[in-house]
């Protein structure tokens, strides 16, 4: 779905909900409030992980692979968030190089 960022918030979220609801079962339809709330939680956790990942990268030393850095970032995130793991890595990978 091609979305532009110049839409007013209401139109933007209505388009998001319409797209979501057109691609999901009828018993899983969502409202604008539900989608915005879900995105807010995802955005919060992704931002937290971004910060943790940046700190881990800054401690990077020669010989550490990208996998080792990611593993360490997951451990730090979990230890800083009441032992709750970061489960949105797939979203983070899509969003990490996008402007805020």
N, CA, C and O atoms as a GROMACS GRO file, in nm:
protein
  400
    1UNK      N    1   0.085  -0.117   0.000
    1UNK     CA    2   0.000   0.000   0.000
    1UNK      C    3   0.090   0.123   0.000
    1UNK      O    4   0.177   0.137   0.085
    2UNK      N    5   0.068   0.210  -0.093
    2UNK     CA    6   0.148   0.331  -0.101
    2UNK      C    7   0.082   0.439  -0.015
    2UNK      O    8  -0.030   0.482  -0.043
    3UNK      N    9   0.151   0.480   0.088
    3UNK     CA   10   0.100   0.585   0.177
    3UNK      C   11   0.194   0.704   0.168
    3UNK      O   12   0.315   0.688   0.153
    4UNK      N   13   0.137   0.821   0.177
    4UNK     CA   14   0.221   0.940   0.181
    4UNK      C   15   0.210   1.001   0.319
    4UNK      O   16   0.107   0.988   0.386
    5UNK      N   17   0.315   1.067   0.361
    5UNK     CA   18   0.316   1.125   0.495
    5UNK      C   19   0.250   1.260   0.502
    5UNK      O   20   0.240   1.318   0.610
    6UNK      N   21   0.204   1.313   0.388
    6UNK     CA   22   0.142   1.444   0.391
    6UNK      C   23  -0.008   1.440   0.418
    6UNK      O   24  -0.074   1.544   0.411
    7UNK      N   25  -0.062   1.324   0.448
    7UNK     CA   26  -0.205   1.314   0.482
    7UNK      C   27  -0.229   1.362   0.623
    7UNK      O   28  -0.142   1.351   0.709
    8UNK      N   29  -0.348   1.414   0.647
    8UNK     CA   30  -0.388   1.448   0.783
    8UNK      C   31  -0.396   1.320   0.863
    8UNK      O   32  -0.422   1.213   0.807
    9UNK      N   33  -0.375   1.328   0.992
    9UNK     CA   34  -0.371   1.211   1.078
    9UNK      C   35  -0.496   1.123   1.064
    9UNK      O   36  -0.484   1.001   1.053
   10UNK      N   37  -0.613   1.182   1.065
   10UNK     CA   38  -0.737   1.104   1.056
   10UNK      C   39  -0.746   1.026   0.926
   10UNK      O   40  -0.783   0.909   0.926
   11UNK      N   41  -0.713   1.092   0.816
   11UNK     CA   42  -0.716   1.024   0.686
   11UNK      C   43  -0.612   0.913   0.680
   11UNK      O   44  -0.637   0.805   0.628
   12UNK      N   45  -0.495   0.941   0.733
   12UNK     CA   46  -0.386   0.843   0.735
   12UNK      C   47  -0.429   0.717   0.810
   12UNK      O   48  -0.417   0.606   0.757
   13UNK      N   49  -0.479   0.734   0.931
   13UNK     CA   50  -0.517   0.618   1.011
   13UNK      C   51  -0.639   0.547   0.955
   13UNK      O   52  -0.650   0.425   0.966
   14UNK      N   53  -0.731   0.621   0.895
   14UNK     CA   54  -0.845   0.555   0.829
   14UNK      C   55  -0.797   0.467   0.713
   14UNK      O   56  -0.850   0.358   0.692
   15UNK      N   57  -0.698   0.514   0.640
   15UNK     CA   58  -0.642   0.435   0.530
   15UNK      C   59  -0.570   0.311   0.583
   15UNK      O   60  -0.581   0.202   0.526
   16UNK      N   61  -0.497   0.326   0.693
   16UNK     CA   62  -0.428   0.212   0.755
   16UNK      C   63  -0.530   0.107   0.796
   16UNK      O   64  -0.513  -0.011   0.766
   17UNK      N   65  -0.636   0.149   0.865
   17UNK     CA   66  -0.739   0.057   0.913
   17UNK      C   67  -0.810  -0.011   0.795
   17UNK      O   68  -0.836  -0.131   0.799
   18UNK      N   69  -0.840   0.065   0.693
   18UNK     CA   70  -0.906   0.007   0.575
   18UNK      C   71  -0.819  -0.100   0.512
   18UNK      O   72  -0.867  -0.207   0.474
   19UNK      N   73  -0.689  -0.072   0.501
   19UNK     CA   74  -0.596  -0.170   0.444
   19UNK      C   75  -0.586  -0.294   0.533
   19UNK      O   76  -0.593  -0.406   0.484
   20UNK      N   77  -0.571  -0.274   0.663
   20UNK     CA   78  -0.563  -0.387   0.756
   20UNK      C   79  -0.689  -0.471   0.747
   20UNK      O   80  -0.682  -0.593   0.732
   21UNK      N   81  -0.804  -0.406   0.757
   21UNK     CA   82  -0.930  -0.480   0.759
   21UNK      C   83  -0.960  -0.550   0.626
   21UNK      O   84  -1.030  -0.651   0.624
   22UNK      N   85  -0.909  -0.498   0.516
   22UNK     CA   86  -0.932  -0.563   0.387
   22UNK      C   87  -0.846  -0.689   0.370
   22UNK      O   88  -0.870  -0.770   0.281
   23UNK      N   89  -0.746  -0.704   0.456
   23UNK     CA   90  -0.654  -0.818   0.447
   23UNK      C   91  -0.661  -0.911   0.567
   23UNK      O   92  -0.567  -0.987   0.592
   24UNK      N   93  -0.769  -0.905   0.641
   24UNK     CA   94  -0.780  -0.990   0.759
   24UNK      C   95  -0.919  -1.051   0.766
   24UNK      O   96  -1.012  -1.004   0.700
   25UNK      N   97  -0.932  -1.154   0.847
   25UNK     CA   98  -1.062  -1.221   0.863
   25UNK      C   99  -1.162  -1.126   0.928
   25UNK      O  100  -1.123  -1.035   1.002
   26UNK      N  101  -1.287  -1.147   0.902
   26UNK     CA  102  -1.391  -1.056   0.952
   26UNK      C  103  -1.397  -1.052   1.104
   26UNK      O  104  -1.438  -0.952   1.162
   27UNK      N  105  -1.357  -1.159   1.170
   27UNK     CA  106  -1.358  -1.159   1.317
   27UNK      C  107  -1.234  -1.093   1.377
   27UNK      O  108  -1.219  -1.088   1.499
   28UNK      N  109  -1.146  -1.041   1.292
   28UNK     CA  110  -1.025  -0.973   1.340
   28UNK      C  111  -1.022  -0.826   1.299
   28UNK      O  112  -0.916  -0.762   1.308
   29UNK      N  113  -1.132  -0.772   1.255
   29UNK     CA  114  -1.137  -0.631   1.213
   29UNK      C  115  -1.096  -0.541   1.330
   29UNK      O  116  -1.125  -0.572   1.445
   30UNK      N  117  -1.029  -0.431   1.298
   30UNK     CA  118  -0.981  -0.339   1.400
   30UNK      C  119  -1.030  -0.198   1.374
   30UNK      O  120  -1.063  -0.162   1.261
   31UNK      N  121  -1.034  -0.118   1.482
   31UNK     CA  122  -1.072   0.023   1.471
   31UNK      C  123  -0.946   0.108   1.464
   31UNK      O  124  -0.835   0.059   1.485
   32UNK      N  125  -0.965   0.236   1.436
   32UNK     CA  126  -0.852   0.330   1.434
   32UNK      C  127  -0.785   0.332   1.571
   32UNK      O  128  -0.662   0.327   1.579
   33UNK      N  129  -0.862   0.338   1.677
   33UNK     CA  130  -0.806   0.344   1.812
   33UNK      C  131  -0.722   0.219   1.841
   33UNK      O  132  -0.613   0.229   1.896
   34UNK      N  133  -0.773   0.103   1.804
   34UNK     CA  134  -0.698  -0.020   1.828
   34UNK      C  135  -0.567  -0.022   1.750
   34UNK      O  136  -0.463  -0.062   1.804
   35UNK      N  137  -0.570   0.021   1.625
   35UNK     CA  138  -0.447   0.022   1.545
   35UNK      C  139  -0.346   0.124   1.598
   35UNK      O  140  -0.226   0.095   1.604
   36UNK      N  141  -0.394   0.242   1.635
   36UNK     CA  142  -0.304   0.344   1.688
   36UNK      C  143  -0.242   0.299   1.821
   36UNK      O  144  -0.124   0.322   1.846
   37UNK      N  145  -0.322   0.236   1.906
   37UNK     CA  146  -0.272   0.187   2.033
   37UNK      C  147  -0.166   0.079   2.012
   37UNK      O  148  -0.061   0.079   2.077
   38UNK      N  149  -0.195  -0.013   1.921
   38UNK     CA  150  -0.098  -0.120   1.892
   38UNK      C  151   0.032  -0.061   1.838
   38UNK      O  152   0.141  -0.100   1.882
   39UNK      N  153   0.022   0.032   1.744
   39UNK     CA  154   0.142   0.094   1.687
   39UNK      C  155   0.220   0.170   1.794
   39UNK      O  156   0.344   0.168   1.794
   40UNK      N  157   0.149   0.237   1.884
   40UNK     CA  158   0.218   0.310   1.991
   40UNK      C  159   0.305   0.219   2.076
   40UNK      O  160   0.417   0.255   2.111
   41UNK      N  161   0.253   0.102   2.109
   41UNK     CA  162   0.332   0.005   2.187
   41UNK      C  163   0.450  -0.048   2.108
   41UNK      O  164   0.560  -0.062   2.162
   42UNK      N  165   0.427  -0.078   1.981
   42UNK     CA  166   0.537  -0.126   1.896
   42UNK      C  167   0.645  -0.020   1.884
   42UNK      O  168   0.764  -0.048   1.898
   43UNK      N  169   0.602   0.103   1.858
   43UNK     CA  170   0.698   0.214   1.840
   43UNK      C  171   0.781   0.236   1.966
   43UNK      O  172   0.901   0.261   1.959
   44UNK      N  173   0.715   0.227   2.083
   44UNK     CA  174   0.786   0.245   2.210
   44UNK      C  175   0.896   0.139   2.224
   44UNK      O  176   1.010   0.172   2.256
   45UNK      N  177   0.861   0.012   2.201
   45UNK     CA  178   0.959  -0.095   2.218
   45UNK      C  179   1.069  -0.088   2.112
   45UNK      O  180   1.186  -0.115   2.143
   46UNK      N  181   1.034  -0.053   1.990
   46UNK     CA  182   1.135  -0.041   1.885
   46UNK      C  183   1.231   0.072   1.917
   46UNK      O  184   1.352   0.059   1.897
   47UNK      N  185   1.180   0.183   1.967
   47UNK     CA  186   1.267   0.296   2.006
   47UNK      C  187   1.360   0.256   2.119
   47UNK      O  188   1.479   0.290   2.117
   48UNK      N  189   1.307   0.184   2.218
   48UNK     CA  190   1.392   0.137   2.328
   48UNK      C  191   1.503   0.046   2.274
   48UNK      O  192   1.619   0.060   2.312
   49UNK      N  193   1.465  -0.046   2.186
   49UNK     CA  194   1.565  -0.138   2.132
   49UNK      C  195   1.668  -0.063   2.050
   49UNK      O  196   1.786  -0.097   2.053
   50UNK      N  197   1.624   0.038   1.976
   50UNK     CA  198   1.718   0.121   1.897
   50UNK      C  199   1.826   0.180   1.988
   50UNK      O  200   1.944   0.177   1.955
   51UNK      N  201   1.783   0.232   2.102
   51UNK     CA  202   1.878   0.290   2.196
   51UNK      C  203   1.974   0.186   2.251
   51UNK      O  204   2.094   0.210   2.260
   52UNK      N  205   1.921   0.070   2.287
   52UNK     CA  206   2.005  -0.038   2.339
   52UNK      C  207   2.103  -0.083   2.231
   52UNK      O  208   2.222  -0.100   2.258
   53UNK      N  209   2.055  -0.102   2.110
   53UNK     CA  210   2.141  -0.147   2.001
   53UNK      C  211   2.254  -0.046   1.976
   53UNK      O  212   2.368  -0.085   1.953
   54UNK      N  213   2.221   0.082   1.981
   54UNK     CA  214   2.324   0.185   1.961
   54UNK      C  215   2.430   0.179   2.069
   54UNK      O  216   2.550   0.191   2.041
   55UNK      N  217   2.387   0.159   2.193
   55UNK     CA  218   2.484   0.147   2.302
   55UNK      C  219   2.573   0.024   2.285
   55UNK      O  220   2.693   0.030   2.309
   56UNK      N  221   2.513  -0.087   2.243
   56UNK     CA  222   2.592  -0.208   2.221
   56UNK      C  223   2.691  -0.186   2.108
   56UNK      O  224   2.807  -0.225   2.118
   57UNK      N  225   2.645  -0.123   1.999
   57UNK     CA  226   2.735  -0.095   1.886
   57UNK      C  227   2.852  -0.007   1.929
   57UNK      O  228   2.964  -0.022   1.879
   58UNK      N  229   2.827   0.085   2.021
   58UNK     CA  230   2.934   0.175   2.065
   58UNK      C  231   3.038   0.100   2.148
   58UNK      O  232   3.151   0.148   2.163
   59UNK      N  233   3.002  -0.016   2.202
   59UNK     CA  234   3.100  -0.096   2.277
   59UNK      C  235   3.163  -0.203   2.189
   59UNK      O  236   3.241  -0.286   2.236
   60UNK      N  237   3.129  -0.200   2.060
   60UNK     CA  238   3.178  -0.298   1.964
   60UNK      C  239   3.330  -0.298   1.962
   60UNK      O  240   3.394  -0.193   1.966
   61UNK      N  241   3.384  -0.415   1.956
   61UNK     CA  242   3.529  -0.425   1.940
   61UNK      C  243   3.558  -0.522   1.827
   61UNK      O  244   3.473  -0.603   1.788
   62UNK      N  245   3.676  -0.512   1.776
   62UNK     CA  246   3.716  -0.597   1.664
   62UNK      C  247   3.693  -0.743   1.700
   62UNK      O  248   3.725  -0.787   1.811
   63UNK      N  249   3.638  -0.816   1.607
   63UNK     CA  250   3.614  -0.958   1.630
   63UNK      C  251   3.470  -0.990   1.664
   63UNK      O  252   3.432  -1.107   1.662
   64UNK      N  253   3.389  -0.889   1.693
   64UNK     CA  254   3.247  -0.914   1.720
   64UNK      C  255   3.170  -0.914   1.588
   64UNK      O  256   3.181  -0.820   1.509
   65UNK      N  257   3.093  -1.018   1.565
   65UNK     CA  258   3.011  -1.025   1.445
   65UNK      C  259   2.880  -0.951   1.468
   65UNK      O  260   2.845  -0.918   1.581
   66UNK      N  261   2.808  -0.926   1.359
   66UNK     CA  262   2.676  -0.863   1.371
   66UNK      C  263   2.583  -0.949   1.456
   66UNK      O  264   2.502  -0.897   1.532
   67UNK      N  265   2.594  -1.080   1.443
   67UNK     CA  266   2.511  -1.171   1.523
   67UNK      C  267   2.542  -1.158   1.672
   67UNK      O  268   2.451  -1.162   1.755
   68UNK      N  269   2.669  -1.143   1.705
   68UNK     CA  270   2.709  -1.128   1.846
   68UNK      C  271   2.656  -0.996   1.903
   68UNK      O  272   2.610  -0.990   2.017
   69UNK      N  273   2.662  -0.892   1.823
   69UNK     CA  274   2.611  -0.761   1.866
   69UNK      C  275   2.460  -0.769   1.887
   69UNK      O  276   2.409  -0.717   1.986
   70UNK      N  277   2.389  -0.832   1.796
   70UNK     CA  278   2.244  -0.846   1.809
   70UNK      C  279   2.209  -0.929   1.933
   70UNK      O  280   2.117  -0.894   2.006
   71UNK      N  281   2.281  -1.036   1.956
   71UNK     CA  282   2.255  -1.119   2.074
   71UNK      C  283   2.275  -1.038   2.203
   71UNK      O  284   2.195  -1.049   2.296
   72UNK      N  285   2.380  -0.959   2.207
   72UNK     CA  286   2.407  -0.876   2.324
   72UNK      C  287   2.298  -0.770   2.342
   72UNK      O  288   2.256  -0.743   2.455
   73UNK      N  289   2.252  -0.710   2.232
   73UNK     CA  290   2.145  -0.609   2.238
   73UNK      C  291   2.018  -0.672   2.294
   73UNK      O  292   1.949  -0.610   2.375
   74UNK      N  293   1.986  -0.792   2.251
   74UNK     CA  294   1.867  -0.860   2.303
   74UNK      C  295   1.881  -0.887   2.454
   74UNK      O  296   1.785  -0.870   2.529
   75UNK      N  297   1.999  -0.927   2.496
   75UNK     CA  298   2.021  -0.952   2.640
   75UNK      C  299   2.007  -0.824   2.720
   75UNK      O  300   1.944  -0.824   2.826
   76UNK      N  301   2.066  -0.714   2.672
   76UNK     CA  302   2.056  -0.587   2.744
   76UNK      C  303   1.912  -0.539   2.749
   76UNK      O  304   1.866  -0.493   2.853
   77UNK      N  305   1.841  -0.549   2.636
   77UNK     CA  306   1.701  -0.506   2.634
   77UNK      C  307   1.621  -0.584   2.738
   77UNK      O  308   1.544  -0.526   2.814
   78UNK      N  309   1.639  -0.714   2.740
   78UNK     CA  310   1.565  -0.799   2.833
   78UNK      C  311   1.598  -0.762   2.977
   78UNK      O  312   1.509  -0.754   3.061
   79UNK      N  313   1.725  -0.739   3.007
   79UNK     CA  314   1.764  -0.706   3.144
   79UNK      C  315   1.712  -0.569   3.187
   79UNK      O  316   1.690  -0.546   3.306
   80UNK      N  317   1.691  -0.478   3.093
   80UNK     CA  318   1.642  -0.343   3.124
   80UNK      C  319   1.489  -0.333   3.120
   80UNK      O  320   1.434  -0.227   3.151
   81UNK      N  321   1.421  -0.440   3.083
   81UNK     CA  322   1.276  -0.437   3.067
   81UNK      C  323   1.209  -0.553   3.141
   81UNK      O  324   1.126  -0.625   3.085
   82UNK      N  325   1.246  -0.569   3.266
   82UNK     CA  326   1.183  -0.670   3.354
   82UNK      C  327   1.183  -0.809   3.293
   82UNK      O  328   1.085  -0.883   3.304
   83UNK      N  329   1.294  -0.845   3.229
   83UNK     CA  330   1.312  -0.978   3.169
   83UNK      C  331   1.214  -1.006   3.054
   83UNK      O  332   1.191  -1.122   3.019
   84UNK      N  333   1.156  -0.900   2.997
   84UNK     CA  334   1.067  -0.915   2.881
   84UNK      C  335   1.153  -0.909   2.755
   84UNK      O  336   1.223  -0.810   2.733
   85UNK      N  337   1.148  -1.012   2.671
   85UNK     CA  338   1.232  -1.012   2.550
   85UNK      C  339   1.180  -0.916   2.444
   85UNK      O  340   1.062  -0.882   2.442
   86UNK      N  341   1.270  -0.874   2.356
   86UNK     CA  342   1.232  -0.791   2.242
   86UNK      C  343   1.189  -0.885   2.130
   86UNK      O  344   1.269  -0.965   2.081
   87UNK      N  345   1.063  -0.876   2.089
   87UNK     CA  346   1.008  -0.969   1.990
   87UNK      C  347   0.978  -0.903   1.856
   87UNK      O  348   0.918  -0.965   1.768
   88UNK      N  349   1.019  -0.779   1.839
   88UNK     CA  350   0.985  -0.705   1.717
   88UNK      C  351   1.106  -0.680   1.628
   88UNK      O  352   1.112  -0.578   1.558
   89UNK      N  353   1.202  -0.770   1.630
   89UNK     CA  354   1.322  -0.751   1.549
   89UNK      C  355   1.289  -0.739   1.400
   89UNK      O  356   1.354  -0.663   1.328
   90UNK      N  357   1.190  -0.813   1.355
   90UNK     CA  358   1.152  -0.806   1.214
   90UNK      C  359   1.105  -0.665   1.177
   90UNK      O  360   1.133  -0.617   1.068
   91UNK      N  361   1.033  -0.598   1.268
   91UNK     CA  362   0.991  -0.459   1.243
   91UNK      C  363   1.110  -0.366   1.253
   91UNK      O  364   1.127  -0.276   1.170
   92UNK      N  365   1.194  -0.386   1.354
   92UNK     CA  366   1.312  -0.302   1.373
   92UNK      C  367   1.400  -0.304   1.250
   92UNK      O  368   1.452  -0.199   1.209
   93UNK      N  369   1.419  -0.421   1.190
   93UNK     CA  370   1.503  -0.431   1.070
   93UNK      C  371   1.446  -0.349   0.954
   93UNK      O  372   1.521  -0.291   0.875
   94UNK      N  373   1.314  -0.343   0.943
   94UNK     CA  374   1.250  -0.264   0.838
   94UNK      C  375   1.259  -0.114   0.866
   94UNK      O  376   1.271  -0.034   0.774
   95UNK      N  377   1.254  -0.077   0.992
   95UNK     CA  378   1.243   0.064   1.030
   95UNK      C  379   1.375   0.131   1.068
   95UNK      O  380   1.382   0.254   1.068
   96UNK      N  381   1.478   0.055   1.098
   96UNK     CA  382   1.600   0.111   1.158
   96UNK      C  383   1.668   0.215   1.071
   96UNK      O  384   1.733   0.306   1.124
   97UNK      N  385   1.657   0.207   0.941
   97UNK     CA  386   1.724   0.303   0.853
   97UNK      C  387   1.630   0.410   0.799
   97UNK      O  388   1.669   0.490   0.714
   98UNK      N  389   1.507   0.411   0.849
   98UNK     CA  390   1.409   0.510   0.805
   98UNK      C  391   1.419   0.636   0.892
   98UNK      O  392   1.458   0.628   1.008
   99UNK      N  393   1.384   0.751   0.835
   99UNK     CA  394   1.383   0.871   0.919
   99UNK      C  395   1.275   0.858   1.028
   99UNK      O  396   1.175   0.789   1.009
  100UNK      N  397   1.298   0.924   1.139
  100UNK     CA  398   1.204   0.915   1.252
  100UNK      C  399   1.069   0.971   1.215
  100UNK      O  400   0.978   0.971   1.298
   0.00000   0.00000   0.00000
